[in-house]
Structure formats: C-alpha cells, structure tokens
Amino acid sequence: MARDIKEILEGTDPAKVAEFTAKAAGAADAAAIKALAGEYGVELADDEAAGAFAEFQKRAQEEIAIDELDNVAGGFCDDPCVTYHC
C-alpha cells in the first residue's frame, strides 16, 4: 500500500516541507514530483509519486472557503469592537 504525502513528509523540517510543497504544486507530472522528492532526499515509488501528483492537482482545483481566507488575511477575531474599531 502506497504512503500518502503526509506520511512521506512526516518528521521533515517544516521549512523544507513548505518549499517542497510549493515546488511540487507546479509539477507537470508524477515523474517531476518523484525527481523533486529525490532532491529532498525522499525516495518515492511510482504509485506514491502518482498519488502525490493527484493530491496536488486536486488541491489546486479546490476553492478556498471564506473563513480560511479570513484566517490567512490576518487572523480571525469575533470581537465586534476590534473588528469595527468601536
């Protein structure tokens, strides 16, 4: 059974994971992800690379919820005095 991307990168430096993820999101195919993983010292089987590629493609097509955008744009605060500067 193939490992998923979370299992593959578990225990890796978070900065390296972010760097890898940013690069992998733009990969053209599973072979590119496999080669990229090799650059980071992670060996992927063909089915693992294909699964990671499919996951990155799926994420690229998903819409981001408004709540997620609010959190990214500066955090969430439900205190009306802070939100509306009372």
N, C-alpha and C positions, 0 to 999 in steps of 0.2 A: 504494500500500500504506500502510495506516494505521500510525502510530507507536504503540508501546506506552507505558505510563505512565512507565517508566524512561527511555525516550528523550526523552519530553516534558519531564520534570523535570530532565534531566541538566544540570549546571552551575548549578543553582539553589541558593540558600543553604539549607543543611540545616535550619535552624530553620523556614524558610518551607515547606519540603517536609513537615516533620513537622506543621506547622499545617494545611497544605492536606490532607494525608492524613487527619488526624483529622476534619476537617470533611467531606471527601468520603466517608468511610466511612459517614456518616449520611445521605448524599444520597438523596432519594426516587426519582430517575430520572436518566437521562443528561443531560437538559436542565439539571438542577440542577448537575451536575458541570461542564458547559460554562460555565454562568454563574459558578460559583465559580472556575474556572480563569481566566476573564476578569478577575475581581477581583485575581488574582495576576499579571496581565499575560501570561497564556499563552492563545493562541488555539487552540482545538480544533475540528477538523472534527467533523461529526455522528457519523461512524463511530469517530473516536478517543474521543469522549465516551462512546459506547455501549460501546466496548471497555474503557474505564477503569471504567465503572459495573459491567460484568460481572465485572471483576477484583476490584473491591471487594466485590461480593456473594459471589464465590467465597471470598475470604479470610475474610469474616465467618462463613462456614459451616464452615470448616476447624477441626479440633481441633488444639490445641497439644500437641506431644509433651512428655513428662515432662522430657526433657533440656533443652528450650527453657525450660520453666517454672523448672527449677533455675537456669539461667543468668540469667533475669530476676529471680529471687528473691534474688540476692546473689552470683551467680557460681558457678563450678564449681571444686571443689578435690577431687582424688582422694587427698590425703594423709590417711590414717586418723587421724593424731594431731591434725590440725586439725579434721577432721570430727567426731571423737568426743572431742575435748579430752583427750587422753591425758596 
